[in-house]
Amino acid sequence: MPFKPEYRLILKYVDSPGYTVDIDCYLRHGGYQVLKKALSLDPSFIVQEVKKSGLRGRGGAGFPTGVKWGFINHEKNTKPVYLLCNADESEPGTFKDRQIIYKDPHQLIEGMIISAYANRAHLGYIYIRGEFAKGAEILEKALSEARERNFLGKNILGSGYDLEIYVFRGAGAYICGEETGLIESLEGKRAYPRIKPPYFPAVLGLYMCPTIVNNVETLCHVKHIVDMGGEAFAQIGTPNNTGTRIWCVSGDVNKPGYYEYPCGAITFGELLYDVCGGIRNGNKLKAVIPGGSSAKVLRADKKYKIPKKKSDGTTEMVEVGLEDIPLDFDTVAATGSMSGSGGIIVMDDTRDMVECLRNIAEFYAHESCGQCTPCREGSLWMKKILDRICRGKGRKEDSQLLLDIANHIAGRTICAFGEACSWPVQSFVEMFEEEFTAKVKEEPPPMEILEPAVRTVS
């Protein structure tokens, strides 16, 4: 057991012996009981409970879920409302939503039905990552089981409420995880993110109708909020960082995996050393990416200023090491990075940080949708420059050139992909400048001349 037992809310039964994905097992463990309770409540009451809970989206941005739901003006709205589950989990280092889909699909479906009822939606879609073929199959079966038991379809449980949910296989692209890109893809178009404003999903979403887009983990939390009440949920975690979070830990640790703790309940050091068994092969911790590959890297031997509450209730900024940073939205953000999607990537002192960045840059250069020039051109140029450095052909000015390109991408694109591809470059170059300098010779070698390939025909 870890030194601090997990507080498993969403993952309560996921790894229990004998727990299966079929509806009978879910019902034996209290499944769909919260839905029955929710259908007896006024939809606006559920929205208020979600606001009271302080739940923030678990997909990356951490936007308050209740506030997002409140953007729809149901009194004046005359269009249909849609609910979309964003299950396009494509952020490198993140694999929590996959666990829920593959191991407890009915929990997601129950949370989605309650959320649809609260938002007066009668049609929902689960947009699942294209590579999750087995996950799509599991969800299709689970939805079919829910329909057979009248948890979906016409007049759900005699309440007079109708809802249908369908699974939509994603287009195999990272950009489809961006909510407006997801909507474009769902409409059958190329996944070019929309300009906001005016195309905020809650106003002009799917088919230009009000649309709520929530992450898998977020929708599962809704079930527990309705079950225990918004105020009780808000007591879990810390103020403005309520509830539990599923942290995905990968990289150079002895026990990589997924762990659920209240927000702010543990620090990086406690998670990495006490829960994950320490750094692999007895090596030293070098760096951590705290929220998926798009988050800025944090160096292990650097100090960071974070907010800390004093006994009189005021807040002061204190300087701490990486291992003493509590895991929640606001504290990680204070370091200059973000907790994002909860994907923690660990790197030990054997890692070449230039090679690590080249690997990340290659991913983003491949995944750019190509709509915005800074992102389309800049991501590829950063990848090419890093390729050149790693081949031993780097120039003294390459580090500054990388920063210049990254600085001209962030904030200049339609969606946040610009930040996603530029933040790693900005942070790696600034945090590990000495490693980039070490790879560059004073006088770079002459340019390589590639001989044409000669094919021998036998």
C-alpha positions as CSV (number, residue, x, y, z in Angstrom):
1,M,0.0,0.0,0.0
2,P,1.2,3.5,-0.7
3,F,2.1,5.6,2.4
4,K,-1.2,7.6,1.9
5,P,-4.1,5.4,0.8
6,E,-5.8,6.6,-2.4
7,Y,-9.1,8.3,-2.1
8,R,-10.8,6.4,-4.9
9,L,-14.1,8.0,-5.9
10,I,-14.2,7.4,-9.7
11,L,-11.8,4.4,-9.5
12,K,-13.5,2.9,-6.5
13,Y,-14.3,-0.5,-8.1
14,V,-12.2,-0.4,-11.2
15,D,-9.5,-2.8,-10.1
16,S,-11.6,-4.8,-7.6
17,P,-11.4,-8.6,-8.1
18,G,-14.4,-9.8,-10.1
19,Y,-15.5,-6.3,-11.2
20,T,-16.6,-6.5,-14.8
21,V,-17.9,-4.1,-17.4
22,D,-21.4,-5.6,-17.8
23,I,-24.4,-3.8,-16.5
24,D,-25.4,-6.5,-14.0
25,C,-22.1,-6.1,-12.2
26,Y,-22.5,-2.3,-12.2
27,L,-26.1,-2.6,-10.8
28,R,-24.8,-4.9,-8.0
29,H,-22.4,-2.1,-7.0
30,G,-25.2,0.5,-6.8
31,G,-25.1,1.6,-10.5
32,Y,-27.8,3.9,-11.8
33,Q,-29.2,4.6,-8.4
34,V,-27.9,8.2,-8.6
35,L,-29.6,8.5,-12.0
36,K,-33.0,7.6,-10.3
37,K,-32.3,10.3,-7.7
38,A,-31.3,12.9,-10.4
39,L,-34.5,12.4,-12.5
40,S,-36.6,13.4,-9.4
41,L,-34.7,16.7,-9.2
42,D,-35.2,19.9,-11.2
43,P,-32.5,20.2,-13.9
44,S,-31.5,23.7,-12.7
45,F,-31.0,22.4,-9.2
46,I,-28.4,19.9,-10.5
47,V,-26.6,22.7,-12.3
48,Q,-26.5,24.7,-9.1
49,E,-25.1,21.7,-7.2
50,V,-22.3,21.3,-9.8
51,K,-21.6,25.0,-9.3
52,K,-21.4,24.6,-5.5
53,S,-19.1,21.6,-5.9
54,G,-16.4,23.8,-7.5
55,L,-15.7,21.0,-10.0
56,R,-13.2,22.1,-12.6
57,G,-12.8,20.3,-16.0
58,R,-10.4,17.4,-16.0
59,G,-9.6,17.6,-19.7
60,G,-6.7,20.2,-19.4
61,A,-7.9,23.8,-19.0
62,G,-9.5,23.3,-15.6
63,F,-12.5,25.6,-16.4
64,P,-15.3,25.4,-13.8
65,T,-17.9,22.9,-15.1
66,G,-20.9,24.6,-13.5
67,V,-20.0,27.9,-15.0
68,K,-19.8,26.3,-18.4
69,W,-23.2,24.7,-18.0
70,G,-24.6,28.1,-16.9
71,F,-23.7,29.7,-20.2
72,I,-26.8,28.2,-21.8
73,N,-29.9,30.5,-21.4
74,H,-32.6,27.9,-21.3
75,E,-35.4,30.5,-21.0
76,K,-34.5,32.2,-24.3
77,N,-33.0,29.2,-26.1
78,T,-35.2,27.7,-28.9
79,K,-32.7,25.3,-30.4
80,P,-31.9,21.7,-29.3
81,V,-29.1,21.3,-26.8
82,Y,-26.4,18.7,-27.3
83,L,-24.0,17.1,-24.8
84,L,-20.6,15.8,-26.1
85,C,-18.3,13.6,-24.1
86,N,-14.7,14.3,-25.1
87,A,-13.0,10.9,-25.0
88,D,-10.4,11.8,-27.5
89,E,-7.6,11.3,-25.0
90,S,-4.6,12.1,-27.3
91,E,-2.3,14.1,-24.9
92,P,1.0,12.1,-24.6
93,G,1.4,11.0,-21.0
94,T,-2.3,10.8,-20.3
95,F,-4.3,7.6,-20.0
96,K,-6.9,8.0,-17.2
97,D,-10.0,8.3,-19.4
98,R,-9.0,5.1,-21.1
99,Q,-9.1,3.2,-17.8
100,I,-12.6,4.5,-17.1
101,I,-13.9,3.5,-20.6
102,Y,-12.3,0.1,-20.6
103,K,-13.0,-0.8,-17.0
104,D,-16.1,1.0,-15.9
105,P,-18.1,2.3,-18.9
106,H,-21.5,2.4,-17.2
107,Q,-20.2,5.0,-14.7
108,L,-19.4,7.3,-17.6
109,I,-22.8,6.6,-19.2
110,E,-24.6,7.3,-15.9
111,G,-22.7,10.6,-15.4
112,M,-23.5,11.6,-19.0
113,I,-27.2,10.9,-18.7
114,I,-27.4,13.0,-15.5
115,S,-25.4,15.8,-17.2
116,A,-27.6,15.7,-20.3
117,Y,-30.8,15.8,-18.1
118,A,-29.3,18.8,-16.2
119,N,-28.6,20.7,-19.4
120,R,-32.0,19.7,-21.0
121,A,-30.2,17.8,-23.8
122,H,-31.9,15.0,-25.6
123,L,-29.0,13.8,-27.8
124,G,-25.4,13.1,-26.8
125,Y,-22.3,11.8,-28.4
126,I,-19.2,10.1,-27.0
127,Y,-16.4,11.2,-29.3
128,I,-13.8,8.5,-28.6
129,R,-10.2,8.5,-29.8
130,G,-9.9,6.6,-33.1
131,E,-7.2,4.3,-31.7
132,F,-9.4,3.1,-28.9
133,A,-11.1,0.5,-31.0
134,K,-11.8,-1.8,-28.1
135,G,-13.1,1.1,-26.0
136,A,-15.6,2.0,-28.7
137,E,-16.8,-1.7,-28.8
138,I,-17.1,-1.7,-25.0
139,L,-19.1,1.6,-25.0
140,E,-21.4,0.4,-27.8
141,K,-22.2,-2.7,-25.7
142,A,-22.8,-0.7,-22.5
143,L,-25.1,1.7,-24.3
144,S,-27.1,-1.2,-25.7
145,E,-27.4,-2.7,-22.2
146,A,-28.5,0.7,-20.8
147,R,-31.2,1.0,-23.5
148,E,-32.5,-2.5,-22.7
149,R,-33.0,-1.5,-19.0
150,N,-34.6,1.8,-20.0
151,F,-31.8,4.0,-18.7
152,L,-31.6,5.4,-22.2
153,G,-34.2,6.0,-24.9
154,K,-37.8,7.2,-24.6
155,N,-39.3,8.0,-21.2
156,I,-36.3,7.0,-19.1
157,L,-37.5,5.1,-16.0
158,G,-40.9,6.6,-16.5
159,S,-39.7,10.1,-15.9
160,G,-40.9,11.5,-19.2
161,Y,-37.3,12.4,-20.1
162,D,-35.9,11.2,-23.5
163,L,-32.2,10.8,-24.3
164,E,-30.2,9.0,-26.9
165,I,-26.4,8.6,-26.8
166,Y,-24.2,7.5,-29.7
167,V,-20.5,6.6,-30.0
168,F,-18.5,8.4,-32.7
169,R,-15.0,7.2,-33.6
170,G,-12.5,9.9,-33.8
171,A,-10.4,10.9,-36.7
172,G,-7.1,9.8,-35.2
173,A,-5.8,13.4,-34.7
174,Y,-4.6,15.2,-31.7
175,I,-6.5,18.4,-32.7
176,C,-9.8,16.5,-32.4
177,G,-9.4,16.8,-28.6
178,E,-9.9,20.6,-28.9
179,E,-13.6,21.1,-28.4
180,T,-14.4,23.1,-31.5
181,G,-12.2,20.8,-33.6
182,L,-14.1,17.9,-32.2
183,I,-17.4,19.5,-33.2
184,E,-16.2,20.1,-36.7
185,S,-15.1,16.5,-37.0
186,L,-18.4,15.3,-35.6
187,E,-20.2,17.3,-38.3
188,G,-18.2,15.4,-40.9
189,K,-15.7,18.2,-41.7
190,R,-12.0,18.6,-41.4
191,A,-11.2,19.2,-37.7
192,Y,-10.2,22.9,-38.0
193,P,-10.8,24.6,-34.6
194,R,-13.3,27.5,-34.7
195,I,-12.6,31.1,-33.8
196,K,-13.8,32.0,-30.3
197,P,-15.7,34.4,-30.2
198,P,-18.2,34.0,-31.7
199,Y,-18.1,30.2,-31.8
200,F,-18.3,29.3,-28.1
201,P,-19.8,25.8,-28.0
202,A,-22.4,26.8,-25.4
203,V,-23.7,29.4,-27.8
204,L,-22.8,28.1,-31.3
205,G,-21.7,24.5,-31.0
206,L,-22.8,21.4,-32.9
207,Y,-24.9,22.3,-35.9
208,M,-24.8,25.9,-34.5
209,C,-26.8,24.9,-31.5
210,P,-25.9,25.2,-27.8
211,T,-23.5,22.4,-26.9
212,I,-21.8,21.3,-23.7
213,V,-18.4,19.5,-24.1
214,N,-17.0,17.8,-21.1
215,N,-14.2,15.3,-20.5
216,V,-14.7,11.7,-19.4
217,E,-13.4,12.2,-15.9
218,T,-15.5,15.4,-15.5
219,L,-18.7,13.6,-16.4
220,C,-18.0,10.8,-14.0
221,H,-17.6,13.3,-11.2
222,V,-21.1,14.7,-11.9
223,K,-22.6,11.4,-10.7
224,H,-20.8,11.7,-7.4
225,I,-21.7,15.3,-6.9
226,V,-25.4,14.5,-7.3
227,D,-25.0,11.6,-4.9
228,M,-23.2,13.4,-2.1
229,G,-24.3,17.0,-2.8
230,G,-22.2,19.9,-4.1
231,E,-21.1,21.1,-0.7
232,A,-19.9,17.7,0.5
233,F,-17.9,17.3,-2.8
234,A,-16.4,20.8,-2.2
235,Q,-14.9,19.6,1.1
236,I,-12.7,17.1,-0.8
237,G,-9.5,18.6,-1.9
238,T,-8.7,22.3,-1.3
239,P,-10.6,25.6,-2.0
240,N,-10.9,26.2,-5.8
241,N,-9.3,22.7,-6.3
242,T,-12.1,20.5,-5.2
243,G,-12.7,16.8,-5.6
244,T,-10.3,14.1,-6.6
245,R,-8.0,13.9,-9.6
246,I,-6.6,10.8,-11.4
247,W,-2.9,11.3,-11.9
248,C,-1.2,9.3,-14.7
249,V,2.4,8.7,-14.0
250,S,4.8,7.5,-16.7
251,G,8.4,7.5,-17.4
252,D,11.4,6.8,-15.1
253,V,9.6,5.6,-12.0
254,N,9.4,2.1,-10.5
255,K,5.6,1.9,-10.4
256,P,4.1,3.9,-13.3
257,G,0.3,3.9,-13.3
258,Y,-2.9,5.8,-12.5
259,Y,-3.6,7.1,-8.9
260,E,-6.6,9.0,-7.6
261,Y,-6.1,11.5,-4.7
262,P,-7.9,14.6,-3.6
263,C,-6.6,17.8,-5.2
264,G,-3.7,19.1,-3.2
265,A,-3.5,16.1,-0.9
266,I,-0.1,15.0,-2.0
267,T,3.1,16.6,-3.4
268,F,5.2,15.6,-6.3
269,G,7.7,14.0,-4.0
270,E,5.1,12.0,-2.2
271,L,3.6,10.7,-5.4
272,L,6.9,9.9,-7.1
273,Y,8.8,8.3,-4.1
274,D,6.1,7.0,-1.7
275,V,3.4,6.0,-4.2
276,C,5.4,5.2,-7.3
277,G,8.3,3.6,-5.6
278,G,11.0,6.1,-6.5
279,I,13.1,6.8,-9.6
280,R,13.9,3.8,-11.7
281,N,17.3,2.0,-11.3
282,G,18.2,4.2,-8.3
283,N,18.8,7.2,-10.6
284,K,18.2,10.8,-9.6
285,L,15.1,12.8,-10.6
286,K,16.0,15.3,-13.3
287,A,12.7,16.8,-14.5
288,V,9.0,16.4,-14.5
289,I,6.3,17.4,-17.1
290,P,3.3,17.8,-14.8
291,G,0.3,17.9,-17.1
292,G,0.9,16.0,-20.4
293,S,3.6,16.8,-23.0
294,S,2.2,20.3,-23.8
295,A,2.9,21.5,-20.2
296,K,6.1,23.3,-19.4
297,V,8.8,21.1,-17.9
298,L,9.9,21.6,-14.3
299,R,13.5,21.1,-13.4
300,A,14.2,19.0,-10.2
301,D,17.1,21.1,-8.8
302,K,15.3,24.4,-9.2
303,K,13.2,26.4,-6.6
304,Y,9.7,27.6,-7.3
305,K,7.5,30.2,-5.7
306,I,4.1,28.9,-4.8
307,P,1.2,30.4,-2.7
308,K,0.8,29.2,0.9
309,K,-1.9,30.1,3.4
310,K,-0.8,31.6,6.7
311,S,-2.5,31.1,10.0
312,D,-4.3,34.4,9.8
313,G,-6.0,33.4,6.5
314,T,-3.8,35.5,4.2
315,T,-1.6,34.1,1.5
316,E,2.1,34.5,1.0
317,M,4.5,33.3,-1.6
318,V,7.1,30.7,-0.4
319,E,10.0,29.2,-2.2
320,V,10.0,25.4,-2.4
321,G,11.7,22.6,-4.3
322,L,9.9,20.6,-7.0
323,E,9.2,17.7,-4.7
324,D,7.4,19.9,-2.2
325,I,4.9,21.3,-4.7
326,P,1.3,20.1,-3.9
327,L,-0.6,18.6,-6.8
328,D,-3.5,20.9,-7.6
329,F,-4.5,23.3,-10.4
330,D,-3.5,26.6,-8.9
331,T,-0.2,25.6,-7.2
332,V,1.2,23.9,-10.3
333,A,0.1,27.0,-12.3
334,A,2.1,29.2,-10.0
335,T,5.3,27.5,-11.0
336,G,4.7,28.6,-14.6
337,S,3.5,25.2,-15.8
338,M,0.1,23.5,-15.5
339,S,-1.5,20.3,-14.2
340,G,-3.4,20.1,-17.5
341,S,-4.7,16.6,-18.2
342,G,-3.0,15.0,-15.2
343,G,-0.3,13.2,-17.2
344,I,2.9,13.3,-15.2
345,I,6.0,12.4,-17.2
346,V,9.1,11.7,-15.2
347,M,12.7,12.0,-16.5
348,D,15.8,10.8,-14.6
349,D,19.4,12.0,-14.9
350,T,20.2,9.7,-17.8
351,R,17.9,11.5,-20.1
352,D,19.2,13.8,-22.8
353,M,16.8,16.7,-22.6
354,V,17.5,17.9,-26.2
355,E,16.5,14.4,-27.5
356,C,13.4,14.5,-25.2
357,L,12.4,17.8,-26.7
358,R,13.1,16.7,-30.2
359,N,10.7,13.7,-29.6
360,I,8.0,16.0,-28.3
361,A,8.5,18.5,-31.2
362,E,8.2,15.7,-33.8
363,F,4.8,14.8,-32.3
364,Y,3.5,18.3,-32.5
365,A,4.9,19.0,-36.0
366,H,3.0,15.8,-37.1
367,E,-0.3,16.7,-35.4
368,S,-0.7,20.4,-36.4
369,C,-4.0,20.7,-38.4
370,G,-2.4,23.3,-40.7
371,Q,-5.1,25.9,-40.4
372,C,-2.9,28.6,-38.8
373,T,0.4,29.7,-40.4
374,P,2.5,30.2,-37.2
375,C,1.6,26.7,-36.0
376,R,1.8,24.9,-39.4
377,E,5.2,26.4,-40.3
378,G,6.7,27.0,-36.8
379,S,6.1,23.5,-35.4
380,L,7.9,21.9,-38.4
381,W,10.8,24.4,-38.2
382,M,11.3,23.7,-34.5
383,K,11.4,20.0,-35.2
384,K,13.9,20.5,-38.1
385,I,16.2,22.6,-36.0
386,L,16.1,20.1,-33.1
387,D,16.9,17.3,-35.7
388,R,19.9,19.3,-36.8
389,I,21.2,19.8,-33.3
390,C,20.8,16.1,-32.4
391,R,22.7,15.2,-35.6
392,G,25.7,17.2,-34.4
393,K,25.1,20.0,-36.9
394,G,23.8,22.6,-34.4
395,R,24.7,26.2,-34.6
396,K,25.4,28.6,-31.7
397,E,22.3,30.7,-32.5
398,D,19.9,27.7,-32.6
399,S,18.8,27.9,-29.0
400,Q,17.7,31.6,-29.5
401,L,16.2,30.7,-32.9
402,L,14.1,28.0,-31.2
403,L,12.9,30.5,-28.6
404,D,12.1,33.1,-31.3
405,I,10.0,30.7,-33.3
406,A,8.2,29.5,-30.2
407,N,7.5,33.0,-29.0
408,H,6.0,33.9,-32.4
409,I,3.6,30.9,-32.2
410,A,2.1,31.2,-28.7
411,G,-0.9,33.5,-28.6
412,R,-1.1,33.8,-32.4
413,T,-3.2,30.8,-33.3
414,I,-6.9,30.1,-33.3
415,C,-6.8,27.3,-30.7
416,A,-4.4,26.4,-27.9
417,F,-2.3,24.1,-30.1
418,G,0.0,27.0,-30.6
419,E,0.8,27.0,-26.9
420,A,0.9,23.2,-26.9
421,C,3.8,23.1,-29.4
422,S,5.6,26.2,-28.2
423,W,5.6,25.8,-24.4
424,P,7.7,22.6,-24.3
425,V,10.3,24.4,-26.5
426,Q,10.3,27.5,-24.4
427,S,10.7,25.6,-21.1
428,F,13.2,23.0,-22.2
429,V,15.5,25.6,-23.8
430,E,15.3,27.9,-20.8
431,M,15.5,25.2,-18.1
432,F,18.3,23.2,-19.7
433,E,20.2,25.8,-21.7
434,E,23.5,24.1,-20.8
435,E,22.5,20.9,-22.6
436,F,21.7,22.7,-25.8
437,T,25.0,24.7,-25.6
438,A,26.9,21.4,-25.0
439,K,25.6,20.0,-28.3
440,V,26.8,22.9,-30.3
441,K,30.4,23.3,-31.4
442,E,32.1,26.6,-31.7
443,E,32.7,26.0,-35.4
444,P,29.9,23.8,-36.8
445,P,31.1,21.1,-39.2
446,P,30.6,21.6,-42.9
447,M,27.1,20.9,-44.2
448,E,26.5,17.2,-45.0
449,I,26.3,16.3,-48.7
450,L,24.0,13.4,-49.2
451,E,24.9,11.1,-52.0
452,P,22.0,10.0,-54.2
453,A,20.7,6.6,-53.5
454,V,21.7,4.0,-56.0
455,R,19.4,1.0,-56.5
456,T,21.1,-2.1,-57.7
457,V,19.0,-4.3,-59.9
458,S,20.0,-7.9,-59.9
